[in-house]
Amino acid sequence: MNLPPAFVLPQRLGSLLARLPAYPGSALLVTALNLGLSPQLPDDVRQLLLHKKLRIHVRDACLTFDFTWTGARFAPCSRAQATDLTIAASAHDFLRLAQRQEDPDTLFFSRRLSMQGDTELGLVVKNALDALELPVVDLQHWAPNQVFARMAAWRSARPGHGHPGGNA
């Protein structure tokens, strides 16, 4: 899916999305992070992220996702907690980053991507993401039926969550 270069979500849609509760969105984001990112995090990055409060803010969608690294996985957290690092951009720019169509440095220096808080943590996160072999985000891969199938497989593979007799 290619978006127009200047794509911005309509303000009315952002106003509507801003009324949604934050926690479910954060829970969905950390599920995606736990499936795709956490297995690849280097130990030094895991240690630096430990108990840090991170926030992703999608400016035009008026959405905020708060989460933390517990030492074993990413977990959603309350918006009321102070954050150590906030990364903000438009939905279009986050999508372009995920599809590897845009470089974070280019977005940062053009003021389309911002980081507030612990700058050292921000640089470590950026450098760690740049170094990882992450797949390019294919929107077809995120169709609801495919996402639910992967979540079911992930849950059944977790220790203590399989069915008796080894059938998952």
N, C-alpha and C positions, 0 to 999 in steps of 0.2 A: 504494500500500500504506500504510494508516494503522495505526500501531502504537498500542497502549494507552498512555495518558499516562505510566504508571509502568513501562514496559517495561524490564527489565534482563535481560541474558543470564544463564542459569543458571550458577551457580558451577562446576558440573561441566563445562559446555561451555567456560568460560573456562580451566579447568585443562587441558583437552584442547588447546585452541588455543595455550596458552602453550608447549606442547611442539613446535610447528611451527617449522621454521627461519625466521629473520626475513628473510633476503635475498630469497627469492621474493616475499613479500608487498610488500616495498619496491619491487621491480622492477615489480610490477603497479600499485602506486600511482603511480609516476613515469610509467608508460605513460599512465595516465589523465590525469595532470597535463600531460604533454607534448601530448596530443591536445586537451585542452579549455582549459587555462589558459595555458600558455607563449606561444602566439601573441598573446595579449592583454596580456601584462605590459608596462607602461610602462617606458621605458628607465631612469628613475631607480630604479625598483623592481628591475629586473634588476641594476643596478650595486650596489645595497645588498645584494642576496641573493648576490652573487658569492662562491662558495666557502664560504658559511655552511652549517653542518650543522644541519638541521632534523629534528625528531622529532615524529611524530604517535603518541600513545599512546591506545589504546582501552581504557579501564580495565576494564570488565566482560568484555571479550573477551580480556584479558591479551595484547593484540597491540601491537607497537611497529613503526613504519615509519620508517626513517632514510634521509634523502636530502639532496642538495645541489644547488645551481644552478651549472652549469659555465660559464655565460656564453652557452651556446647551448641548453641543455636541462636538465631535472631528471635526476639520476642517483642510483641507490641507493648507499648507502654502508654501511660496517660499523657495527654497533651498538657496537663497542669504541671508536669515536671519540667524543670529547667533543662535545656539541651546543651550538649557540649559542642555540637556541630549542626548547622542548618545549611542544606544545599537547596537552592531555589532556581527554577527556570520555568519556562512555559511547557505545556504538554507537548507541543511540537518539538521543542528542543530536547526534552527528555527522550522522546521517541526516536529522534535522529541519533542521539547518543547510543541508545540501546541497539539501533540498527547499524551502528558504526559508520554512519554517514556524516558525522560531525565529530570534530575533535574537541575535548573538554577545554583545552587551552584556548582555542579559537573562540569558543563561547564565552569563556571567562574574560578574555581581553576585550571582547566586544560588548561586555557587560550584559550578556544574555543569560549567563550562569553566574550565580553568586554563592559564596561560602561565608558564613558568619560563625564566629566562635573560635574554637581551637584551630588555628591555622596549621599547626604541625599535624594534627589529626587529619585535617582536610587534605593535606599533601600526601600523607601516608595512604589514605583511602583512594585518592586519585591514582597514585602510582601503583598501588596494589591492583586496582581494577584494570589499569593499562597493561599490567604484566600478565594477567590471567588470560587463559585461552577460553574465553567465553563465546558461546555461539551467538551469531547475529540474531537478534529478535525477529522471528518470522511471525507476523500476526496470525496466520493460519494455525500456527502451533498453539496459540492462546484461545482458540475457539472453545466455548464453554464445555462441550462434550469431551474434548481432549484434555482440558485442565482437570475436570472431575475424574477422568480415568487415571491420570497421573497421581492425583491426590489419593485416590483409593488404593493404588498400588503402593504408594509411599507409606500410607498408614498400615497396610497389612504387612509390610516388610519390617516395621519397627518391632523390636523385641517385646514380647508379651502381648502383641496385638494380633497375632495369627490365630487361626482356628485350630482346635484340637485335631491331631492327626496329620498336621502339616499342610492341610488344604487352606489356601488363603482366599 
